Every structure is written in C-alpha cells, then in structure tokens.
Amino acid sequence: MPITFCMKKKDCARDCNSVSRRGLSSACSACTASPPFLLAAACFLAVSLCFALLPSAADGFDPMPVFTDVAASSGLDFLHINGDPTVKDYIFETKGGGLGFLDYDNDGWLDIVIAQGSTRERLAKGDSPHAELYHNRGNGTFEKVTEKAGITFRGWGMGVCTGDYDNDGHVDLLLTYFGPDVLYRNNGNGTFTDVTATARVSDPRWSTSAAFGDYDKDGLLDLYVANYLTIDLNHLPDPRCNHRGNPVMCGPRGLVGAPDVLYHNEGNGVFTDVTEKAGTVDRDKLFGLGVIWADLDNDKDLDLLAGNDATPNLLFVNKGDGTFEESGFLSGLAVSADGQEQANMGIDAGDYDNDGLLDVYATHFSMEYNTLYHNEGNMMFEDVTSRAGILNPQLTVSWGTRFVDLNLDGWKDLFHSNGHVYPYLIGRNLNETWGQAKTLYLNQKNSTFKDVTAEAGQDLLRPVASRGVAFGDYDNDGDIDILSATLNGSPQLLRNDRRDRNHWLMFKTVGRKSNRDGIGARITVQTGELRQIWEIKRTVGIYSSSDPRAHFGLGQATKADSVKIWWPSGKEQEFKDVAADTHYVIDEDEGLKKGY
C-alpha cells in the first residue's frame, strides 16, 4: 500500500481516518491540530507509522479482517416485519429476509434493496408493507428513495434478484414473494416500472430465491425461480409440532412442496416457461430455497444447482442444446457423504483451492453440518467437510453464504450467517439459541479452513436471527463488505476494516454480444504461481443478490501478470501487467479501462 504524502490538513485527516478504521487511531494523534510549518512533517511521520504497524502476509501470517456494523450510522433505518417477533405459528413466519447490492443509477456506487415481509393480519387486509431501496450517496451513507423510484408493490416479500434482462445497461429487479413475484424494469432515470404482467413471470406460488443466467448463450438473461411450499391461507396447516419436546410450527416435512420454474428470455420483454421443454422439472416438488448458476464442469455453459430444504438438492447439467439432465445423486451434490438429505438453506460455488474448478458450499439446519463439496472434475463432487477442518457439531441454523477472499491473500474464505427458526428459544438457557453469531472461516491455503469468528470483530459475534446475506464493495475501497438481513430486526452492514497491506483487483464486466451483465463470463488472474478464477453472477446464498463485480485478492503482488476473460459469446481477451488496487471495467468490445 503506497504512503500518501499529505500536504493539506484535510488530506492528513483523510489518511489518518483510513488507518484509524484499521485499529491504529492512537498512532495518528499527530494529525490533530498542528502549527502549519509542522503539519506536513507530522502527517508524514504519523501515516508512515500507521502503515509500518500494519501487519502483512510478509510478516509470516495472513492478517485478520475485522468487521464493523455501520448500518445505523449509514442511514439504513429498515426494520424487518415477518409475523409476530416472538410467536411463529406457521413456517412462512420464519422464512424470508432477502436483500441485495445493485448500482441502479450507474453512478459507480452500490445501492441497497431489502425485501420486506408482512403479517397474516396485514396480508389479509391488503396493506402489507413494500420493499425498500436505499441510494448510496458515495460518502458512507444511504438515502431511502423507495417511493420516488416506484418500488411500491405490497406483499409478503421473501427475496431479491437482480440482472439486466433487457440489455439496456440498467440493472432490473425481481422480488420474490409469498404469493406472486414482481419484476421491475429499470427506466434508466432513477425509477422502475412494474412489468410483471407483460413479462409473464408472475409466479403465484411461494417463491424464495431466484437467479438470472444465460443458459443458452443467446445474449439474453433467462430466469430460474425456486419455489418452496404450497400454502393456502384459508386452510393453514396444523401449527402443533414439536422440537426437542417444545411446541413449534410444522414443516417443511409433512407439507406439500411447490415445483420450481425456468423461464426463457424471448428478447422482447417477455419470458416463456420452458421448465418441461428444458428438462428442469422439479417432479417431486422439493422444498426449494437456494439457487445458483455456475459452470461446474468447465464446458463453457451454465449449469443449475437448486438447494432444497430437507430433501435432495437438484443439479441440472447443461447439455449445450437448450436442455438439461438432472444429476444430483450422480454428482454427489444431492446429499451428504453419508447419504443423508440435509436442510439446505444457502449455496454458493467458488474455487477455494485455486485448482481451476468451482467447488460448492451448502448451509443447513441445526444438528446437521454445513457441507463443503470439492470438485473432483468430470462433474463429480466429494464431501470434504471433515478433511477441511470445518465438520463441527452444529447448533446453528445457517443461511446466506459465499466463497469470498476477505483478507485479500488470494485464497477464498467462507462466510455464513446464522439464526434459528423457533422463538421458544428466546431467553432460554439452552445449547441452541434464537440469536446466533455469524461464522467466518479463513482459508489456510492447504485445503483447510480455520474458524476466526471470535477474532474478526464484536459485531460478527452479536447474536441475531440472521437470514440472507449480500456481499459487495459498497465503499469502493477494494475489499468486500457484508450486508446481512435480520428476521424481525434491522440489517447489519458489516464494513470490512482490513488491517493488512495486501493488494486487490476488481472488474465490472460489460457484455456486448454476450448479456450486458456478463453473467457467466469467467475471469482468470495470474500472479506469479498463483492462478485464480471468478465467474460472474449476482445471486448467491439464499434470497439475495450480490455485487456482480469480480474480486481478486493479490496478497503482496502489486500487479497481475495476466488477466484473461472468457465471454459467453466465445470471445476471449487477455491483458498483461494489470496494476493492482484499482477498479476496472472490462468491455467485450473495448477491452480494459479504469472505472466502476
């Protein structure tokens, strides 16, 4: 990290504030009021001392990221509503809690959208609340702009899905609901228009997660929607079940599931249900919660992984002709190593061991374990959770997750949120709790991980009932921050206050012949002997949409020797000696340039 020579007092304050966020504010006391003739020297010495004290990988260890919850101070005044906070008679009162990062006005700063739930009483009256949209002012604060933007549909919201489905350069928004979903087209002027009816994506079932992806590489984003249960509000299920001898709501087992749906983008603002035609039929009506598009077999088209609660996961392998073949059990991704169905909540795919193959991580219910699947090649996966050092007795219920390099050492770490579904645990002195800490596993660069949650800041340890999680660089400082939803509570915006001197690169992809978002494009970054891959997507984890920009930690490398990108159109580009610590845009026609 270069030292900034600050010759003005405001510059000195800026640099000291930067290092102060990394836990070294006392070393910056020289940046307080000083005689003008001493200011430059004092600032130089203070900032130099700050940077000298920062640990780095060169010191023999990988510095620990520390996270600070800045939601309240940033202006995120959202309060999630999802039934009575302390009484959950029905399963739909325990689900939901999606959110997302998106740059809806193309100003280079990530904005935030948060799905809002409801109550049975408000839903029956037709006065449910609506989702909220917050505009990033670019100074660490957000402004609520929901009404002005036209995000006004009222219902029992579940999840957030984003993508530029009409290729006009403005990201659009799909919100999933306990009831009909809603698609908002971005008008390009800070407002949205509800186009659900004309687009034909108003799925009336209980939808959870959804993901845009161009499975047939025609340059248009298609849409997969995961559905959960079939619930009739006029004939609700018996609420009397038990958990460890305590009365709780029932489900999902014993209730009727709802099949998922695949929509093909016809290019005229209309989507067509091609579930049967494409071979992605959820014949057993499994309990869908998480979904991701990812090229899991490296054949340069997107496969589809649907995570299901208390039932086997579905893997639809893209055959390259517009159809899929279900291979969940054959691949090893349907169940755990011992053949058990697990209560899948969130899923992600990423290359944690830098071998060029996308691995899979899935989060689950308490008394199970979250599962790490290593990609062995040829669409075969092995449950390596124990070997990776993260097969722990699990008393948490885990939700949003991602492979993400949080300390910029070039190796993807694992993060997931946690929170229970049974409120009888509130205030009880039991080994299971309602509110739960987050979990951060730091990659040890040898195919194992270390739980460092207790060392990564008190705000990760705060016990709340977390749900969906979005990941993104909202302050454009080059590291990944975390936005986490809280059931019946306020979200946490966990700012990554790094204490290292590692370097990074970020790339926004702009497709031309490929879809405008570049979803499905794969970027490979080479620094010395280290080779990393990143595949562009927006939907990760559960209910949520993340920063679509590709992010690479470089460790101590100050440049990438090579940056290669493969586009869904088949085009390939390569750029040499790419300077670190910079945001770039890769345009499919124009190539590499600095920008957001």
N, C-alpha and C positions, 0 to 999 in steps of 0.2 A: 504494500500500500504506500503510495508516494506521500511524502510530507508536504503539506501546503504551507508556503511562506505567506503569512497573512500580514499585510501592511496597514490594514484598517481595523479599528476596534471591532466593528461588526463582523469582519471576517474572522477575527480571533475568537469571538464568541461562538460563531458558527462551528469552527473546528473543535473547540472545547466541548460544545454541546454534543458533537458527533462522538467524541471519545467518551464523554460522560455517560452516554447511553450504554457504553460497554463496560461500565462499572469502575471507572477510573476518574471520577469527578474531582477527587481531592488533589490529584496531580495537576489539575487545571486551575488552581486558585490564582495563579499568576495572571490569568485572563480577566481578573476583576480590574476595577479602576486603577489605572497606572498613569504616571506622567507621560505625556506624548513622546518624549525622547527615549523612554524606556519600553514603549509599547511593543515595537516590532521585535526587539530582542527578547522580551518576556514571553511574547506569544510563541516565538520560535522555540525557546527553551521548553516551555510548557507542553506544547504539542509534540515536540520531539520526545520528551519524557513519557508522555502518554503512549506514544507508539512504541517506544522502547520497552515499556512494561507489558504491552500486549503479547500474550503467548501465541505461539505459532507451531505449525507442524514441524518446522525446522528445529524446535526445541525438544523434539522427541515424543510428542504426543499431539493428538488432534484436539484442539480447543473445544470447549463445551459451548453450544449455543444456549442462550438464556432468553426466555420469552416473558414479555411484559404485556398484561392486558390493558389496552388503551381504548377499549370500546366506549366507555363513558366520556372520557376526555375528548374523544374524536367526534362526538355528536351522534353516535348510534344509540338512539333512545328507544329502541324496539323492545317490546315485551311480548313474548310468545303466548298465545292462548290455545289451549288444547284440552278442553274439558275442565273439570274441577281439578285444581292442582294436587289435591290430597285424596281424591276418590276416582278410581279408574274402573268403572263397571264393565266397559267394553274395550275391545282391543284397539279400535281406531282412536281412542283417547290417549293411547301410549305411543303411537307412531307419529311420523312427520317430523318436521324440524329441518327442512332443507334451506339452502342458501347458495349464493354464487357470487363470484367475481366476474365482472364484464366491463368493458370500456364502451358504453353505449353511445357516447358522443365523440369518440375517436380523438380525444384530447391527449391521449398517452397515459392517462391515469385510470387505474382500475376502480370502477364504481361497484356498488354492492346492492344485491336484491335479496330479500328474505321472504320466504313463504310464510303465510300466516294461517293458523288453524282456526278453530271455532269451538262452539259448544253445541250440544244437542238442542238446547232451547233456542239459541240464535239461528241455527241452521233451519229449524222448523219455521221460524218467523221470517226467514229470508233476509236477515240483517247481519249476516256473518261479516267479519272484517275482511280487508283485502291485503295483499302482499304490500311490501314497502320497498321503494327504490331510493337509494342514497347516492348523491353525486359527490365524487371525490374532488375537493377544492384544490388539491395539489399541495396542501400545507399541513397535512396530517389530520385534517378534519373533513367531515362529511355533512352535506345538506340534504334533508329529506325533500324529494321532488316528485313524489308518487302521483299526486293529483295532477300536477302540471304535465307529467309525462303520459297520463292517461292509463295508468295501471290500476284499474278501478273494479275489476270483476270481484264479486264477493262470493266466497265459498269456503269449504274446509280444505285449505291448502296443505300439500304434502312436500312437493319437491320443485327444484329449479333445474331447467335445462336450457342451454344457450347454444346458438350457432347461426351463421349467416346462410339460411336456407335458400334465399333468393339471389345470392351472389352480388348484392349491390354495395358491398363494403361496409354495411352496418349490421351489427350483431342483433339477431332476433331472440325472442324469449318465449319459451314454453313453460307453463306452470302446470304441474300435475296436482290432481285434487281427489278427495274422497267424493267422487262424482265426476262430471265432465271436465276434461282438461281444457286449457285455454292457450292459444297461440297468438302472441303479439308480434306483428311485423314492425320493425324499426323504420320510422319515416325519414330518418336522417336529419331531423331538425330538433332532436331532443324529446320527441313524442313517439308514441306507439299506437297502433291500430289493432283492435281485436279482429283477426281474420280466421277465427276457428271454423266458422261455418263454411266459408268458401274453400278453406284449405282441407276440409274434411278430416280433421284429426280430433274431433270432439268425442273421445272415448268415454262412454258413460260409466265405465267401471271404476273401481277403486285403484287408481294408478299411484305408483310410488316413485321410482326412478325412471328417467328417460335419457336417451343418448342419440345425438346426431352422428352419422358416419356415412361415407360414400362407399357402399359395399360393391357397387358395380362399376366404379371408376368412370362415371359419365360426367363428372364435374359438378354434381348436384348432391347435396346432403340428404340422405334418407334418415328415417327416424324409427327407433325401436322404443317401445313403451312397456315397462314391466308392470304387471297388474298383480294384486295381492289376494284379496278375498271378495266373495260375493256377499254383500250385506244389505239386507232390506231394513231400512229404518223403522218401518211399520211392523216388522216381525223380528225383533232383535233376538240374538241367541241368549240362552240361559247364562247369566253372569256368574253363576256359582261353580267355580272350580277351585282348586287349592294348590298351593305351593309350599311344600315343607310343613303341611298342616295348617296353613293360613289361607283364608278365603281370598281369591283373586279372580280377575276376569278370565274368560275362556279364550282359547285359540293360540296359534292358528290351527293346530291339530284338532280334528273334530268338526271343523267348519269347511265350507265349500270354497275352493280356490277360484281364481279368475285367470283365464289364459292371457298371455302377453300378445302383443301385436307388432308387426313390422309394416311400416309404410314406405312405399317407394315415391320419391320426389319426381313428379312428371315435368317439372321445369316451367310450369305456367301458373305457379302459386297453388297447385293442387297436389295432394298426396293420395295414393291409392293403397288400400290394404292388400298386401301381397303375401300375407302370412302363409297361406296354403300353397300358393304358387312357388314361393321361395323355399319352402321346406323348413320353416322355423316354427312349426306348430308346437305349442305347449299342450300336448294331448292330455296330460294328467292334471292340468290346471294347478300347477305348482304355485307355491306362495312367493311370488317374485318381489324382491326388494332392491337388489343391486344389479347394474348392467354396465358393461364396458365394451367398446370396440377396440380390438388390438390384433395386429398381425402376429399371431402366436407361433406360426410355423415358417415364418420368413419367406413366404412365397409371393409377397408383394400384393396381397389383398387383405381386407379386414375381416377377421373372424369375430364372433359374437359370444361373449360369456355372460350368462344370466345367473346371478346368485339367488338362491331360493331359501326361504326360512323353513327349517325343519323338514326339508325334502331335498333330493339330489339337485345339484347345480346342472345347468344345461350348457353345453358347448356346441355351438353351431359353427362347423368348419366351412369356410367359404370355398366352393368348388371352382370358382372362377368363371362360371357361366350364368350367374344370377341366381344360383340355388345353393343351399347349404345341406350339410349332413350332420346330424346330431351325434356327438362323440364324447359325451361327458364321461361315461364309465370307461370307455376305451382309453381315453387320455389320462385318466387318473384324477380329474378335476371334479368329478361328481360328488365324491365322498372323501372322508379322511383315510389315512393309511390303514386303519383297522376296519375299514368298510362301513363306518358309521355316517348316517345322514347328520349334518350339523345345521344349526340355525344360522344360516348365512345372513349377515346384515350388509356389510360393505365389502367391495372388492376393488382391486387395482392390479395392473400389470406393469412391471418395470424390470430392468436388468440390474439386479442388486450386486451381482458378482462380475459384471463387466465382461461377460463371455459372448455378447452379441445376441443373446436370446432373451425374450421377455419372460420373466417369472411371474408368479401370481401369489397374491396375499388375500386372505379372506377372514373377516372378523365374525365372531359368533357369540352365542349366549353364555351365561354363567354355567359353571360345572362342565363346560366343554373346553376347547382350546382354539385360539386363533391359528389358522393354518397357513404355513409357508410352503408353496409348491415350487420346486426347482424345475426349470425347463431342461429336459434331457435331450431335446431335439426330436425331430420326426413326430411332433405333436404328442410327446409322452412327457408326463409330469410326475415327479416324486415328492411325496410329503416329507420334507426335511426339517420340520419344525423342531424336533428334538436335537438333531445334529447342529442346527443353527443356534442352539442355546436359548430358545425362547418358548420351549414347551413347559409352561408354568401352570401350577394349579390356578385355575381361573375363577375368580369370584366376581369378575366384572362382566357387564353386558357391553359389547364393543360395537361401534358403529362406523363413522366416517374414517377413512384411512387412505394412505398413499405411500408409495416409494418416492422419497424426495431427499435430496442432499442438503441438509440443514446447516452443516458446518463447512460446506464448500471444499471438501477434501477430495472430491472426485468419485465418491462412493455413496450410493443412495441409502439413506436411513429409512426407518419405518416409524410412522406415527399413526396412532388411532385414538379416537375419543371413546368415552365410556359413560354409562349411566343406566340405571335399572329401569324396569317397567312396572314394578309392583310397589305402590306407595305405602303399603303396610310397613315397609322397612324404614320409613321416615321416623327418626327419633328412637329407633330400636337399637339396642346394643348387641348386634349380631355380626357374624363374619361377612355377610353380604350387606351392602348399604345401597340406599337410593341414589345419593350423590356420590360420584366417583371421580378420581383424578384421571387426567389424560395419561397416555403411555408413549414414551419416546425410546426407541431402540436405536443406538448408534452403531453404524456399520464398522466392524473391526477389520475389514479388508481381507478376511480369510474365510469368508462364507459363514461367519458367525456375527451375532449382534450382542450388544450389551445394553441392559436397561439403565438409562441415565436420567429417568424422570425426576428423581429427587434432587438432581444437580442442575436442572435446567430452568429453575425459577419457581417461586412460590405459586405463581398463577397457574402453572400446569397442575399443581397439587390440589387446587381448590376443588372440593367435592361438589359437583353439579351433575344434573341428569343431561349429559351431552347427547347430541344426535348427529346431524350432518355436519361435514367439515369441507370448507373450500380452502385451496392453497393458492397463494399468489404474492407477487411483489407489489403491494399496494402503495408503498412509498418510493418505489423505483431506486432503491439503494443496492440492488443486486442480490439480496438474499430473499428467501421465501418466508412470508408471514402466513399466519394461520387464522382463519375465521371459523369459529365453532358455534353451532346452534345449541341452545339450551331449552329443553322441554319445559313449558310454563315458566320461562325465565328469560333473562337478557342474554344476547350473544356475547362471546368473548372474541375480541380482536387481538390476537397474540402477536405482537410485534417482535420480530427476531432481532434481538440486540446482540449481535455477534461480538466475540472477544478475540477474534483471530486476525491474521493478516493474509488469509487465503484469497485467491482471486476467482473470478467468475465470468461467465458469458450468458447473455440472454438473447433469444432470437424470436421475433414475431414473423410468422410466415404469411405471405400474401400470394395466394394462388391466382392464376390467370386461366390456363386451360384446366387445371385442377380446381377443386372447390376453393372459394375465396379464402376460407379459414386455413386451408392447407391441412385439414384434418386427415390423418393417415400418412402424412409425409414423415419420413424418418431422417433424422439428422445424426451424423456420426462425427464426433470431435476427437482428434488425436493430439495428445500432448506427451511427447516422449514415447514411453512404452505403454502409456495408459490410453485405452480407447473406450469411449462411452457412446451409448446410443440414447436417443429420446424420440419417441413417437408422439406426434401432435394429437391431442384430444382435449376435450373440455370436461366431459362427465367422468368423475372418479368417485370411489367410495360408495356413498348412499345419499340419495335425494339431492345431490349437489353438483355444482359446476365450478371449475377452477380456471385460473389464469391459463390461456391456451399457449402462452409463450414457452418455448423450450429453454430449460435452465440447466447450466452445467457449472459445477464447482471445478476449479482447476488446481487446487492446492497452491503450491508455491510457483507454479508456472505463470509467467506474465503474458503469455500468448498461446494460442492454439496453433500447432504446426499445420493442421489441416482441419477444415470444416467441410464435410460433404453432406449433400442433401439429395434424397430420392423423393420425387414428387409422384402422387398417384397417377399423373398423366404419363409417367415413364421417364420424364426428363430428369437428368442428373446434373448437378453443379458442384464445383469444388472451389474453395477459397483457401489461400495459403497465408500463414503468418498473421492470423487474426488477433489483434491486440485485445487483451483482457480488460475486465472491469468496464464494460460498455454494453449498452443496449443496441441491438442491431435489428434491421428488417431484412429478411431475405425475400425478394420478389422473384416470382417464377420467370418473369421476362427480364427484369432489370438487374437482378443479382443482389449483391450485398451492399448495404449502406447503413450508416448510423441512424438511429431513430427508434421510436416506440410504436 
